[in-house]
């Protein structure tokens, strides 16, 4: 089911259609709506907690000193936001079993 070890939006749509018996176009709209809701929450700085799956958190990253690997020059990496994912205990156990 996985193409190049990545689960694609199309594969999610196909899995929903198979499991729920809805049309692929309806399932495509469901996947897009779900992902759009997640994106909007993160843009607003809100965390997303999915029980038994994990938590997506928007974190502020402070400016820091870094190095350009190509030139070796020291640079300042600007203040920014990053998204982190912390898997649930159940998911970690499944992945590690």
N, C-alpha and C positions, 0 to 999 in steps of 0.2 A: 504494500500500500504506500510505502514511503518512496519518494523520488529523491535520490541523492541524500538520504538521511534527513530530509526536511519534510514536515507535514505541511502541505499547501492549503490555501483557502479552498481550492477546487476539491481536494480530497476531503476536507471537512464537510463541504456541501454534499459530496457523494455519500459520505458516511451517514449524515443526517437523513438524506433521502432514502437510503437503504433501511435504516433503523426505524424511521417514523412513517415511511410510506408516502411522504409528501413529494411534490414535483421538485425537480432540481432548481427551477427558478425561484420557487418559494423558499427552499432551503438556502439558496444563495442570498436571498434577502435577509433571512434570519441570521446567517453568519455575518453579513455586512453590518446589520443593525447591532448585533452583539459587540463586534469589534469597534464600531463607531462609538458605542456607549462607553467602552473601556477607554478609548482614546480621549474622549471628551472629559472623562473623570480625571485622567492623568494630566491633561492640559490645565485643568482647574486646580491641580495640586493635590487631588484627593487620592487616597490609597484604595486599592481594590482587594477585597478579601473574599476568596472563593474557598469555602469550607471543604476540607479533604483534598484541596489542590494546592493552594498557596496564596501569598500576598504580594501584590505589586505595589511598590512604594516609590513616590517621587521624593528624591533627596536633594538638598542643596549641597553642592560641592564648592568648597572654598578655593580661592585662587592659590596656585602653588608654583614652585619653580620646576621646570622640566628641561628636557634636552631634546633637540631635534636629532633624531637618530641618523639622518642622512648627512648632516653637516657637523654635528657635535656641538652646535651653538646652544648656549643656555637661553631659555625663553621663559616667559611667565604664562602659565595656562590660566585663562580667565575663569572667573566665577561662573558656574553653570549649574544646571539641574541634570540629574541622572535618574534613570529608572532602575530599580533593583527588584529582583524576584526572590522571595524566600519560600521554598517549597514547604508544604505541610509535612508533619511527621509521617503521615501515612504515605504520601508520595515519595518521600526520601526512603522509607523502608521498601516500597515497591521497586524503586530504581536500584537499590542496593541488594535486592534479594536474588 
